[in-house]
Protein backbone atom coordinates (compact mmCIF):
# COMPACT_ATOMS: atom_id res chain seq x y z
CA UNK A 1 0.00 0.00 0.00
CA UNK A 2 1.34 3.40 -0.99
CA UNK A 3 0.52 6.32 1.29
CA UNK A 4 0.06 9.90 0.25
CA UNK A 5 1.46 12.54 2.56
CA UNK A 6 0.41 16.13 2.18
CA UNK A 7 1.55 19.01 4.39
CA UNK A 8 0.24 22.52 3.88
CA UNK A 9 0.88 25.72 5.76
CA UNK A 10 -1.90 28.21 5.12
CA UNK A 11 -1.82 31.81 6.25
CA UNK A 12 -4.29 34.64 6.09
CA UNK A 13 -4.84 35.89 2.57
CA UNK A 14 -2.52 38.79 1.93
CA UNK A 15 -4.82 40.34 -0.65
CA UNK A 16 -7.48 41.24 1.91
CA UNK A 17 -7.62 43.55 4.90
CA UNK A 18 -6.49 41.68 7.96
CA UNK A 19 -9.87 41.19 9.62
CA UNK A 20 -11.41 39.78 6.43
CA UNK A 21 -8.40 37.55 5.86
CA UNK A 22 -8.72 36.07 9.33
CA UNK A 23 -12.42 35.38 8.85
CA UNK A 24 -11.78 33.53 5.61
CA UNK A 25 -8.82 31.43 6.72
CA UNK A 26 -9.41 30.63 10.38
CA UNK A 27 -12.43 29.36 12.31
CA UNK A 28 -10.74 28.95 15.69
CA UNK A 29 -12.15 30.28 18.95
CA UNK A 30 -8.81 31.69 20.11
CA UNK A 31 -7.01 32.34 23.36
CA UNK A 32 -5.81 35.76 24.45
CA UNK A 33 -2.15 35.70 25.48
CA UNK A 34 -1.94 39.45 26.04
CA UNK A 35 -3.90 42.58 25.26
CA UNK A 36 -4.41 42.72 21.47
CA UNK A 37 -2.79 39.31 20.85
CA UNK A 38 -4.81 36.22 19.96
CA UNK A 39 -3.55 32.69 19.35
CA UNK A 40 -5.83 30.19 17.65
CA UNK A 41 -5.32 26.46 17.32
CA UNK A 42 -7.27 23.62 15.68
CA UNK A 43 -6.98 20.01 14.62
CA UNK A 44 -9.16 17.98 12.28
CA UNK A 45 -8.99 14.26 11.56
CA UNK A 46 -11.11 12.01 9.40
CA UNK A 47 -11.58 9.25 6.84
CA UNK A 48 -12.25 9.83 3.15
CA UNK A 49 -13.40 7.75 0.18
CA UNK A 50 -13.50 8.40 -3.57
CA UNK A 51 -14.67 6.15 -6.39
CA UNK A 52 -12.43 7.75 -9.04
CA UNK A 53 -9.03 8.66 -7.60
CA UNK A 54 -7.40 9.52 -10.95
CA UNK A 55 -10.37 11.39 -12.52
CA UNK A 56 -10.67 8.67 -15.18
CA UNK A 57 -13.27 8.75 -17.92
CA UNK A 58 -16.23 6.38 -17.53
CA UNK A 59 -15.06 4.35 -20.54
CA UNK A 60 -11.89 3.28 -18.66
CA UNK A 61 -11.35 1.38 -15.38
CA UNK A 62 -11.64 3.63 -12.34
CA UNK A 63 -9.54 3.42 -9.18
CA UNK A 64 -11.36 3.52 -5.84
CA UNK A 65 -9.45 4.80 -2.82
CA UNK A 66 -9.92 4.99 0.94
CA UNK A 67 -7.75 7.29 3.00
CA UNK A 68 -7.25 9.14 6.23
CA UNK A 69 -6.28 12.72 6.85
CA UNK A 70 -5.08 14.92 9.68
CA UNK A 71 -5.24 18.72 9.68
CA UNK A 72 -3.59 20.57 12.58
CA UNK A 73 -3.55 24.35 12.48
CA UNK A 74 -2.51 27.48 14.34
CA UNK A 75 -2.71 31.25 13.90
CA UNK A 76 -1.38 34.33 15.64
CA UNK A 77 -2.98 37.76 15.29
CA UNK A 78 -2.11 41.03 16.94
CA UNK A 79 -3.88 44.39 16.86
CA UNK A 80 -2.32 47.68 17.89
CA UNK A 81 -3.60 51.22 17.57
CA UNK A 82 -2.68 51.66 13.89
CA UNK A 83 -1.09 48.34 12.92
CA UNK A 84 -2.49 44.81 12.90
CA UNK A 85 -1.03 41.63 11.51
CA UNK A 86 -1.73 37.93 11.32
CA UNK A 87 0.22 34.76 10.63
CA UNK A 88 -1.13 31.26 10.60
CA UNK A 89 -0.39 27.71 9.57
CA UNK A 90 -2.23 24.48 9.07
CA UNK A 91 -1.10 21.10 7.80
CA UNK A 92 -2.85 18.32 5.95
CA UNK A 93 -1.37 14.83 6.16
CA UNK A 94 -3.21 12.16 4.18
CA UNK A 95 -2.75 8.51 3.28
CA UNK A 96 -4.57 6.46 0.62
CA UNK A 97 -4.64 2.75 -0.21
CA UNK A 98 -3.77 3.30 -3.88
CA UNK A 99 -1.56 0.51 -5.31
CA UNK A 100 1.27 0.95 -7.85
CA UNK A 101 1.14 4.72 -7.77
CA UNK A 102 3.84 7.33 -7.09
CA UNK A 103 1.47 9.46 -5.05
CA UNK A 104 3.62 10.48 -2.06
CA UNK A 105 4.01 14.25 -1.79
CA UNK A 106 4.50 17.14 0.60
CA UNK A 107 2.92 20.52 -0.07
CA UNK A 108 3.61 23.74 1.82
CA UNK A 109 1.82 27.05 1.88
CA UNK A 110 3.06 30.15 3.72
CA UNK A 111 1.72 33.68 3.84
CA UNK A 112 0.62 36.57 6.02
CA UNK A 113 -0.96 40.01 6.15
CA UNK A 114 0.07 43.31 7.72
CA UNK A 115 -2.42 46.17 7.88
CA UNK A 116 -1.27 49.73 8.58
CA UNK A 117 -3.56 52.74 8.99
CA UNK A 118 -1.32 55.83 9.10
CA UNK A 119 -4.36 58.16 9.09
CA UNK A 120 -8.11 57.70 9.44
CA UNK A 121 -8.73 57.83 5.68
CA UNK A 122 -5.65 55.88 4.59
CA UNK A 123 -5.11 52.13 4.89
CA UNK A 124 -2.31 49.94 3.52
CA UNK A 125 -2.23 46.14 3.49
CA UNK A 126 0.82 44.08 2.53
CA UNK A 127 1.26 40.35 2.31
CA UNK A 128 3.39 37.63 0.70
CA UNK A 129 2.24 34.08 -0.06
CA UNK A 130 4.57 31.16 -0.77
CA UNK A 131 3.31 27.81 -2.08
CA UNK A 132 4.94 24.47 -2.78
CA UNK A 133 2.12 22.42 -4.29
CA UNK A 134 1.26 19.97 -7.06
CA UNK A 135 -1.39 19.16 -9.66
CA UNK A 136 -3.45 16.03 -8.81
CA UNK A 137 -2.80 13.23 -11.26
CA UNK A 138 -5.54 13.14 -13.88
CA UNK A 139 -6.06 16.92 -13.82
CA UNK A 140 -4.35 19.82 -15.59
CA UNK A 141 -1.51 18.58 -17.84
CA UNK A 142 -2.04 14.88 -17.01
CA UNK A 143 -5.65 14.65 -18.19
CA UNK A 144 -6.37 11.35 -19.94
CA UNK A 145 -2.84 10.07 -19.18
CA UNK A 146 -2.54 6.36 -18.22
CA UNK A 147 0.89 6.51 -16.51
CA UNK A 148 -0.22 6.81 -12.88
CA UNK A 149 3.15 5.54 -11.63
CA UNK A 150 5.15 8.59 -12.64
CA UNK A 151 6.02 11.61 -10.50
CA UNK A 152 3.38 14.26 -9.88
CA UNK A 153 3.69 17.70 -11.43
CA UNK A 154 5.00 19.78 -8.51
CA UNK A 155 5.30 23.55 -8.50
CA UNK A 156 6.32 26.55 -6.44
CA UNK A 157 4.47 29.83 -6.46
CA UNK A 158 5.47 33.18 -4.98
CA UNK A 159 2.87 35.92 -4.67
CA UNK A 160 2.91 39.41 -3.22
CA UNK A 161 -0.02 41.78 -2.68
CA UNK A 162 -0.12 45.45 -1.78
CA UNK A 163 -3.39 47.34 -1.29
CA UNK A 164 -3.81 51.09 -0.70
CA UNK A 165 -7.25 52.41 0.24
CA UNK A 166 -8.31 56.03 0.62
CA UNK A 167 -11.60 57.07 2.20
CA UNK A 168 -14.17 56.19 4.83
CA UNK A 169 -17.65 54.70 4.29
CA UNK A 170 -19.12 58.12 5.09
CA UNK A 171 -17.05 59.87 2.39
CA UNK A 172 -18.59 60.53 -1.01
CA UNK A 173 -15.64 58.95 -2.86
CA UNK A 174 -13.38 56.02 -1.94
CA UNK A 175 -10.32 54.92 -3.94
CA UNK A 176 -8.52 51.60 -3.85
CA UNK A 177 -5.50 50.19 -5.67
CA UNK A 178 -4.43 46.55 -5.38
CA UNK A 179 -1.17 45.44 -7.02
CA UNK A 180 -0.40 41.71 -7.23
CA UNK A 181 2.80 40.07 -8.48
CA UNK A 182 2.87 36.30 -9.03
CA UNK A 183 5.54 33.86 -10.16
CA UNK A 184 4.81 30.15 -10.73
CA UNK A 185 7.53 27.56 -11.47
CA UNK A 186 7.21 23.78 -11.85
CA UNK A 187 9.89 21.71 -10.11
CA UNK A 188 9.28 18.17 -11.45
CA UNK A 189 8.93 16.57 -14.88
CA UNK A 190 10.83 19.56 -16.27
CA UNK A 191 11.03 18.18 -19.81
CA UNK A 192 7.30 18.91 -20.06
CA UNK A 193 6.42 21.34 -17.27
CA UNK A 194 9.05 23.99 -18.07
CA UNK A 195 6.63 25.33 -20.68
CA UNK A 196 4.00 25.96 -17.96
CA UNK A 197 6.15 28.40 -15.95
CA UNK A 198 4.84 31.96 -15.98
CA UNK A 199 4.81 35.24 -14.08
CA UNK A 200 2.13 37.92 -13.94
CA UNK A 201 1.45 41.39 -12.58
CA UNK A 202 -2.05 42.74 -11.93
CA UNK A 203 -3.17 46.30 -11.16
CA UNK A 204 -6.74 46.54 -9.86
CA UNK A 205 -8.07 50.11 -9.47
CA UNK A 206 -11.51 50.73 -7.94
CA UNK A 207 -13.40 54.00 -7.51
CA UNK A 208 -16.46 53.92 -5.25
CA UNK A 209 -19.07 56.69 -5.27
CA UNK A 210 -21.22 56.41 -2.15
CA UNK A 211 -24.57 57.66 -3.39
CA UNK A 212 -26.18 56.88 -0.03
CA UNK A 213 -25.17 55.02 3.14
CA UNK A 214 -26.46 51.79 1.56
CA UNK A 215 -25.78 52.32 -2.17
CA UNK A 216 -22.57 52.93 -4.11
CA UNK A 217 -21.63 53.19 -7.79
CA UNK A 218 -18.40 51.47 -8.90
CA UNK A 219 -15.80 52.01 -11.61
CA UNK A 220 -13.26 49.18 -11.81
CA UNK A 221 -10.24 48.80 -14.12
CA UNK A 222 -8.13 45.63 -13.93
CA UNK A 223 -4.97 45.17 -16.01
CA UNK A 224 -2.91 41.94 -16.04
CA UNK A 225 0.38 41.25 -17.80
CA UNK A 226 1.34 37.56 -18.15
CA UNK A 227 4.71 36.28 -19.41
CA UNK A 228 5.68 32.66 -20.14
CA UNK A 229 9.37 31.86 -19.81
CA UNK A 230 9.67 29.25 -22.55
CA UNK A 231 7.77 28.40 -25.70
CA UNK A 232 7.17 24.78 -26.66
CA UNK A 233 8.88 24.00 -30.01
CA UNK A 234 6.41 24.60 -32.81
CA UNK A 235 3.85 26.26 -30.50
CA UNK A 236 3.04 29.96 -30.08
CA UNK A 237 3.84 32.37 -27.24
CA UNK A 238 0.95 32.41 -24.74
CA UNK A 239 2.15 35.62 -23.06
CA UNK A 240 -0.56 38.28 -23.13
CA UNK A 241 -1.87 41.56 -21.74
CA UNK A 242 -5.46 41.64 -20.51
CA UNK A 243 -7.50 44.65 -19.44
CA UNK A 244 -11.02 44.75 -18.01
CA UNK A 245 -13.27 47.84 -17.77
CA UNK A 246 -16.22 47.43 -15.41
CA UNK A 247 -18.97 49.64 -14.01
CA UNK A 248 -21.57 48.62 -11.47
CA UNK A 249 -23.12 49.07 -8.09
CA UNK A 250 -22.79 47.79 -4.56
CA UNK A 251 -25.73 47.93 -2.20
CA UNK A 252 -27.20 46.85 1.10
CA UNK A 253 -30.92 46.83 0.37
CA UNK A 254 -31.78 45.93 3.95
CA UNK A 255 -29.87 44.62 6.92
CA UNK A 256 -30.48 41.17 5.42
CA UNK A 257 -29.55 41.63 1.73
CA UNK A 258 -26.44 42.93 0.00
CA UNK A 259 -25.02 42.70 -3.49
CA UNK A 260 -22.26 43.71 -5.90
CA UNK A 261 -22.79 43.77 -9.68
CA UNK A 262 -20.20 44.80 -12.29
CA UNK A 263 -20.55 44.68 -16.07
CA UNK A 264 -18.12 45.79 -18.76
CA UNK A 265 -15.68 44.84 -21.46
CA UNK A 266 -12.55 42.67 -21.50
CA UNK A 267 -9.74 42.50 -24.05
CA UNK A 268 -6.80 40.12 -24.09
CA UNK A 269 -3.98 40.92 -26.51
CA UNK A 270 -1.51 38.14 -27.31
CA UNK A 271 2.22 38.91 -27.49
CA UNK A 272 2.37 36.59 -30.50
CA UNK A 273 1.43 38.61 -33.58
CA UNK A 274 0.15 35.45 -35.30
CA UNK A 275 -2.62 35.03 -32.71
CA UNK A 276 -5.91 36.93 -32.81
CA UNK A 277 -6.88 39.07 -29.83
CA UNK A 278 -9.81 38.13 -27.60
CA UNK A 279 -12.49 40.62 -26.60
CA UNK A 280 -16.01 40.42 -25.26
CA UNK A 281 -18.51 41.10 -22.53
CA UNK A 282 -17.17 40.86 -18.99
CA UNK A 283 -19.16 40.66 -15.78
CA UNK A 284 -19.30 39.50 -12.20
CA UNK A 285 -22.08 39.67 -9.65
CA UNK A 286 -22.71 38.45 -6.14
CA UNK A 287 -25.72 38.59 -3.82
CA UNK A 288 -26.00 37.61 -0.15
CA UNK A 289 -29.28 37.12 1.72
CA UNK A 290 -29.70 36.47 5.43
CA UNK A 291 -33.47 36.36 5.99
CA UNK A 292 -33.01 35.16 9.57
CA UNK A 293 -29.99 34.90 11.85
CA UNK A 294 -29.65 31.13 11.38
CA UNK A 295 -29.84 31.09 7.56
CA UNK A 296 -27.47 32.47 4.94
CA UNK A 297 -27.77 32.21 1.14
CA UNK A 298 -25.34 33.65 -1.40
CA UNK A 299 -24.93 33.38 -5.15
CA UNK A 300 -22.32 34.55 -7.64
CA UNK A 301 -21.89 34.56 -11.41
CA UNK A 302 -19.22 35.95 -13.69
CA UNK A 303 -16.46 35.53 -16.23
CA UNK A 304 -12.80 34.88 -15.42
CA UNK A 305 -9.56 34.18 -17.28
CA UNK A 306 -7.35 31.23 -16.38
CA UNK A 307 -3.84 30.51 -17.61
CA UNK A 308 -3.70 27.51 -19.93
CA UNK A 309 -1.87 24.28 -19.17
CA UNK A 310 -1.88 23.35 -22.89
CA UNK A 311 0.71 24.71 -25.31
CA UNK A 312 -1.84 25.09 -28.12
CA UNK A 313 -4.44 27.01 -26.06
CA UNK A 314 -4.08 30.77 -25.59
CA UNK A 315 -5.97 30.86 -22.29
CA UNK A 316 -9.00 29.32 -20.57
CA UNK A 317 -12.18 31.40 -20.51
CA UNK A 318 -14.51 30.47 -17.63
CA UNK A 319 -18.14 31.43 -17.09
CA UNK A 320 -19.04 30.45 -13.53
CA UNK A 321 -22.25 30.18 -11.48
CA UNK A 322 -22.38 29.23 -7.80
CA UNK A 323 -24.84 28.96 -4.92
CA UNK A 324 -24.14 28.55 -1.19
CA UNK A 325 -26.65 27.86 1.56
CA UNK A 326 -25.82 27.69 5.28
CA UNK A 327 -28.43 26.70 7.87
CA UNK A 328 -28.15 26.48 11.65
CA UNK A 329 -30.94 24.04 12.48
CA UNK A 330 -30.19 24.13 16.20
CA UNK A 331 -27.48 25.69 18.35
CA UNK A 332 -25.44 22.52 17.73
CA UNK A 333 -26.33 21.36 14.19
CA UNK A 334 -25.36 23.17 10.99
CA UNK A 335 -25.50 22.23 7.29
CA UNK A 336 -23.69 23.72 4.31
CA UNK A 337 -24.62 23.23 0.65
CA UNK A 338 -22.35 24.38 -2.21
CA UNK A 339 -23.33 24.12 -5.88
CA UNK A 340 -21.20 25.34 -8.78
CA UNK A 341 -21.30 25.17 -12.56
CA UNK A 342 -18.45 26.31 -14.84
CA UNK A 343 -18.72 26.60 -18.61
CA UNK A 344 -15.16 26.55 -19.99
CA UNK A 345 -13.83 27.50 -23.41
CA UNK A 346 -10.24 26.65 -24.34
CA UNK A 347 -9.53 29.70 -26.49
CA UNK A 348 -7.47 28.76 -29.54
CA UNK A 349 -8.89 25.23 -29.74
CA UNK A 350 -12.30 23.67 -30.34
CA UNK A 351 -12.56 22.17 -26.85
CA UNK A 352 -15.37 23.19 -24.50
CA UNK A 353 -16.14 21.74 -21.03
CA UNK A 354 -19.00 21.91 -18.54
CA UNK A 355 -18.00 21.25 -14.95
CA UNK A 356 -20.53 20.68 -12.14
CA UNK A 357 -19.75 20.31 -8.44
CA UNK A 358 -22.11 19.67 -5.53
CA UNK A 359 -21.00 19.39 -1.89
CA UNK A 360 -23.15 18.88 1.20
CA UNK A 361 -21.73 19.01 4.72
CA UNK A 362 -23.25 18.48 8.15
CA UNK A 363 -21.64 19.71 11.37
CA UNK A 364 -22.68 18.74 14.87
CA UNK A 365 -21.05 20.64 17.72
CA UNK A 366 -20.56 18.46 20.80
CA UNK A 367 -19.28 21.36 22.89
CA UNK A 368 -17.73 24.78 22.46
CA UNK A 369 -14.51 23.37 20.98
CA UNK A 370 -15.39 20.01 19.37
CA UNK A 371 -17.59 19.23 16.37
CA UNK A 372 -18.25 16.18 14.17
CA UNK A 373 -18.20 16.55 10.38
CA UNK A 374 -19.75 14.56 7.53
CA UNK A 375 -19.44 15.54 3.88
CA UNK A 376 -20.49 14.11 0.53
CA UNK A 377 -19.66 15.59 -2.86
CA UNK A 378 -20.08 14.92 -6.56
CA UNK A 379 -17.67 16.25 -9.19
CA UNK A 380 -18.58 15.88 -12.87
CA UNK A 381 -17.08 17.13 -16.14
CA UNK A 382 -18.65 16.81 -19.61
CA UNK A 383 -16.59 17.84 -22.62
CA UNK A 384 -16.85 17.75 -26.40
CA UNK A 385 -13.52 15.88 -26.01
CA UNK A 386 -15.09 12.75 -24.53
CA UNK A 387 -11.79 11.29 -23.34
CA UNK A 388 -11.62 13.85 -20.50
CA UNK A 389 -15.16 13.30 -19.16
CA UNK A 390 -15.34 12.04 -15.59
CA UNK A 391 -17.61 11.55 -12.58
CA UNK A 392 -16.14 11.50 -9.08
CA UNK A 393 -17.84 10.81 -5.73
CA UNK A 394 -16.19 11.94 -2.50
CA UNK A 395 -17.26 11.03 1.05
CA UNK A 396 -15.67 12.29 4.27
CA UNK A 397 -16.35 11.85 8.00
CA UNK A 398 -14.27 13.31 10.80
CA UNK A 399 -14.06 15.68 13.74
CA UNK A 400 -12.58 19.13 14.35
CA UNK A 401 -11.26 20.50 17.65
CA UNK A 402 -10.55 24.22 17.97
CA UNK A 403 -9.83 26.76 20.66
C-alpha positions in Angstrom: 0.0 0.0 0.0 1.3 3.4 -1.0 0.5 6.3 1.3 0.1 9.9 0.3 1.5 12.5 2.6 0.4 16.1 2.2 1.6 19.0 4.4 0.2 22.5 3.9 0.9 25.7 5.8 -1.9 28.2 5.1 -1.8 31.8 6.3 -4.3 34.6 6.1 -4.8 35.9 2.6 -2.5 38.8 1.9 -4.8 40.3 -0.7 -7.5 41.2 1.9 -7.6 43.6 4.9 -6.5 41.7 8.0 -9.9 41.2 9.6 -11.4 39.8 6.4 -8.4 37.6 5.9 -8.7 36.1 9.3 -12.4 35.4 8.9 -11.8 33.5 5.6 -8.8 31.4 6.7 -9.4 30.6 10.4 -12.4 29.4 12.3 -10.7 28.9 15.7 -12.1 30.3 19.0 -8.8 31.7 20.1 -7.0 32.3 23.4 -5.8 35.8 24.5 -2.2 35.7 25.5 -1.9 39.4 26.0 -3.9 42.6 25.3 -4.4 42.7 21.5 -2.8 39.3 20.9 -4.8 36.2 20.0 -3.5 32.7 19.4 -5.8 30.2 17.7 -5.3 26.5 17.3 -7.3 23.6 15.7 -7.0 20.0 14.6 -9.2 18.0 12.3 -9.0 14.3 11.6 -11.1 12.0 9.4 -11.6 9.2 6.8 -12.2 9.8 3.2 -13.4 7.8 0.2 -13.5 8.4 -3.6 -14.7 6.1 -6.4 -12.4 7.8 -9.0 -9.0 8.7 -7.6 -7.4 9.5 -11.0 -10.4 11.4 -12.5 -10.7 8.7 -15.2 -13.3 8.7 -17.9 -16.2 6.4 -17.5 -15.1 4.4 -20.5 -11.9 3.3 -18.7 -11.4 1.4 -15.4 -11.6 3.6 -12.3 -9.5 3.4 -9.2 -11.4 3.5 -5.8 -9.4 4.8 -2.8 -9.9 5.0 0.9 -7.8 7.3 3.0 -7.3 9.1 6.2 -6.3 12.7 6.9 -5.1 14.9 9.7 -5.2 18.7 9.7 -3.6 20.6 12.6 -3.5 24.4 12.5 -2.5 27.5 14.3 -2.7 31.2 13.9 -1.4 34.3 15.6 -3.0 37.8 15.3 -2.1 41.0 16.9 -3.9 44.4 16.9 -2.3 47.7 17.9 -3.6 51.2 17.6 -2.7 51.7 13.9 -1.1 48.3 12.9 -2.5 44.8 12.9 -1.0 41.6 11.5 -1.7 37.9 11.3 0.2 34.8 10.6 -1.1 31.3 10.6 -0.4 27.7 9.6 -2.2 24.5 9.1 -1.1 21.1 7.8 -2.8 18.3 6.0 -1.4 14.8 6.2 -3.2 12.2 4.2 -2.8 8.5 3.3 -4.6 6.5 0.6 -4.6 2.8 -0.2 -3.8 3.3 -3.9 -1.6 0.5 -5.3 1.3 0.9 -7.9 1.1 4.7 -7.8 3.8 7.3 -7.1 1.5 9.5 -5.1 3.6 10.5 -2.1 4.0 14.2 -1.8 4.5 17.1 0.6 2.9 20.5 -0.1 3.6 23.7 1.8 1.8 27.1 1.9 3.1 30.2 3.7 1.7 33.7 3.8 0.6 36.6 6.0 -1.0 40.0 6.2 0.1 43.3 7.7 -2.4 46.2 7.9 -1.3 49.7 8.6 -3.6 52.7 9.0 -1.3 55.8 9.1 -4.4 58.2 9.1 -8.1 57.7 9.4 -8.7 57.8 5.7 -5.7 55.9 4.6 -5.1 52.1 4.9 -2.3 49.9 3.5 -2.2 46.1 3.5 0.8 44.1 2.5 1.3 40.3 2.3 3.4 37.6 0.7 2.2 34.1 -0.1 4.6 31.2 -0.8 3.3 27.8 -2.1 4.9 24.5 -2.8 2.1 22.4 -4.3 1.3 20.0 -7.1 -1.4 19.2 -9.7 -3.4 16.0 -8.8 -2.8 13.2 -11.3 -5.5 13.1 -13.9 -6.1 16.9 -13.8 -4.4 19.8 -15.6 -1.5 18.6 -17.8 -2.0 14.9 -17.0 -5.6 14.6 -18.2 -6.4 11.3 -19.9 -2.8 10.1 -19.2 -2.5 6.4 -18.2 0.9 6.5 -16.5 -0.2 6.8 -12.9 3.2 5.5 -11.6 5.2 8.6 -12.6 6.0 11.6 -10.5 3.4 14.3 -9.9 3.7 17.7 -11.4 5.0 19.8 -8.5 5.3 23.5 -8.5 6.3 26.6 -6.4 4.5 29.8 -6.5 5.5 33.2 -5.0 2.9 35.9 -4.7 2.9 39.4 -3.2 0.0 41.8 -2.7 -0.1 45.5 -1.8 -3.4 47.3 -1.3 -3.8 51.1 -0.7 -7.2 52.4 0.2 -8.3 56.0 0.6 -11.6 57.1 2.2 -14.2 56.2 4.8 -17.6 54.7 4.3 -19.1 58.1 5.1 -17.1 59.9 2.4 -18.6 60.5 -1.0 -15.6 59.0 -2.9 -13.4 56.0 -1.9 -10.3 54.9 -3.9 -8.5 51.6 -3.9 -5.5 50.2 -5.7 -4.4 46.5 -5.4 -1.2 45.4 -7.0 -0.4 41.7 -7.2 2.8 40.1 -8.5 2.9 36.3 -9.0 5.5 33.9 -10.2 4.8 30.1 -10.7 7.5 27.6 -11.5 7.2 23.8 -11.8 9.9 21.7 -10.1 9.3 18.2 -11.4 8.9 16.6 -14.9 10.8 19.6 -16.3 11.0 18.2 -19.8 7.3 18.9 -20.1 6.4 21.3 -17.3 9.1 24.0 -18.1 6.6 25.3 -20.7 4.0 26.0 -18.0 6.1 28.4 -15.9 4.8 32.0 -16.0 4.8 35.2 -14.1 2.1 37.9 -13.9 1.4 41.4 -12.6 -2.1 42.7 -11.9 -3.2 46.3 -11.2 -6.7 46.5 -9.9 -8.1 50.1 -9.5 -11.5 50.7 -7.9 -13.4 54.0 -7.5 -16.5 53.9 -5.2 -19.1 56.7 -5.3 -21.2 56.4 -2.1 -24.6 57.7 -3.4 -26.2 56.9 0.0 -25.2 55.0 3.1 -26.5 51.8 1.6 -25.8 52.3 -2.2 -22.6 52.9 -4.1 -21.6 53.2 -7.8 -18.4 51.5 -8.9 -15.8 52.0 -11.6 -13.3 49.2 -11.8 -10.2 48.8 -14.1 -8.1 45.6 -13.9 -5.0 45.2 -16.0 -2.9 41.9 -16.0 0.4 41.2 -17.8 1.3 37.6 -18.2 4.7 36.3 -19.4 5.7 32.7 -20.1 9.4 31.9 -19.8 9.7 29.2 -22.6 7.8 28.4 -25.7 7.2 24.8 -26.7 8.9 24.0 -30.0 6.4 24.6 -32.8 3.9 26.3 -30.5 3.0 30.0 -30.1 3.8 32.4 -27.2 1.0 32.4 -24.7 2.2 35.6 -23.1 -0.6 38.3 -23.1 -1.9 41.6 -21.7 -5.5 41.6 -20.5 -7.5 44.6 -19.4 -11.0 44.8 -18.0 -13.3 47.8 -17.8 -16.2 47.4 -15.4 -19.0 49.6 -14.0 -21.6 48.6 -11.5 -23.1 49.1 -8.1 -22.8 47.8 -4.6 -25.7 47.9 -2.2 -27.2 46.9 1.1 -30.9 46.8 0.4 -31.8 45.9 3.9 -29.9 44.6 6.9 -30.5 41.2 5.4 -29.6 41.6 1.7 -26.4 42.9 0.0 -25.0 42.7 -3.5 -22.3 43.7 -5.9 -22.8 43.8 -9.7 -20.2 44.8 -12.3 -20.5 44.7 -16.1 -18.1 45.8 -18.8 -15.7 44.8 -21.5 -12.6 42.7 -21.5 -9.7 42.5 -24.0 -6.8 40.1 -24.1 -4.0 40.9 -26.5 -1.5 38.1 -27.3 2.2 38.9 -27.5 2.4 36.6 -30.5 1.4 38.6 -33.6 0.1 35.5 -35.3 -2.6 35.0 -32.7 -5.9 36.9 -32.8 -6.9 39.1 -29.8 -9.8 38.1 -27.6 -12.5 40.6 -26.6 -16.0 40.4 -25.3 -18.5 41.1 -22.5 -17.2 40.9 -19.0 -19.2 40.7 -15.8 -19.3 39.5 -12.2 -22.1 39.7 -9.7 -22.7 38.5 -6.1 -25.7 38.6 -3.8 -26.0 37.6 -0.1 -29.3 37.1 1.7 -29.7 36.5 5.4 -33.5 36.4 6.0 -33.0 35.2 9.6 -30.0 34.9 11.8 -29.6 31.1 11.4 -29.8 31.1 7.6 -27.5 32.5 4.9 -27.8 32.2 1.1 -25.3 33.6 -1.4 -24.9 33.4 -5.1 -22.3 34.6 -7.6 -21.9 34.6 -11.4 -19.2 36.0 -13.7 -16.5 35.5 -16.2 -12.8 34.9 -15.4 -9.6 34.2 -17.3 -7.3 31.2 -16.4 -3.8 30.5 -17.6 -3.7 27.5 -19.9 -1.9 24.3 -19.2 -1.9 23.3 -22.9 0.7 24.7 -25.3 -1.8 25.1 -28.1 -4.4 27.0 -26.1 -4.1 30.8 -25.6 -6.0 30.9 -22.3 -9.0 29.3 -20.6 -12.2 31.4 -20.5 -14.5 30.5 -17.6 -18.1 31.4 -17.1 -19.0 30.5 -13.5 -22.2 30.2 -11.5 -22.4 29.2 -7.8 -24.8 29.0 -4.9 -24.1 28.5 -1.2 -26.7 27.9 1.6 -25.8 27.7 5.3 -28.4 26.7 7.9 -28.1 26.5 11.7 -30.9 24.0 12.5 -30.2 24.1 16.2 -27.5 25.7 18.4 -25.4 22.5 17.7 -26.3 21.4 14.2 -25.4 23.2 11.0 -25.5 22.2 7.3 -23.7 23.7 4.3 -24.6 23.2 0.7 -22.4 24.4 -2.2 -23.3 24.1 -5.9 -21.2 25.3 -8.8 -21.3 25.2 -12.6 -18.5 26.3 -14.8 -18.7 26.6 -18.6 -15.2 26.6 -20.0 -13.8 27.5 -23.4 -10.2 26.6 -24.3 -9.5 29.7 -26.5 -7.5 28.8 -29.5 -8.9 25.2 -29.7 -12.3 23.7 -30.3 -12.6 22.2 -26.8 -15.4 23.2 -24.5 -16.1 21.7 -21.0 -19.0 21.9 -18.5 -18.0 21.3 -15.0 -20.5 20.7 -12.1 -19.7 20.3 -8.4 -22.1 19.7 -5.5 -21.0 19.4 -1.9 -23.1 18.9 1.2 -21.7 19.0 4.7 -23.2 18.5 8.1 -21.6 19.7 11.4 -22.7 18.7 14.9 -21.1 20.6 17.7 -20.6 18.5 20.8 -19.3 21.4 22.9 -17.7 24.8 22.5 -14.5 23.4 21.0 -15.4 20.0 19.4 -17.6 19.2 16.4 -18.2 16.2 14.2 -18.2 16.6 10.4 -19.7 14.6 7.5 -19.4 15.5 3.9 -20.5 14.1 0.5 -19.7 15.6 -2.9 -20.1 14.9 -6.6 -17.7 16.2 -9.2 -18.6 15.9 -12.9 -17.1 17.1 -16.1 -18.7 16.8 -19.6 -16.6 17.8 -22.6 -16.8 17.7 -26.4 -13.5 15.9 -26.0 -15.1 12.8 -24.5 -11.8 11.3 -23.3 -11.6 13.8 -20.5 -15.2 13.3 -19.2 -15.3 12.0 -15.6 -17.6 11.5 -12.6 -16.1 11.5 -9.1 -17.8 10.8 -5.7 -16.2 11.9 -2.5 -17.3 11.0 1.1 -15.7 12.3 4.3 -16.4 11.8 8.0 -14.3 13.3 10.8 -14.1 15.7 13.7 -12.6 19.1 14.4 -11.3 20.5 17.6 -10.5 24.2 18.0 -9.8 26.8 20.7 
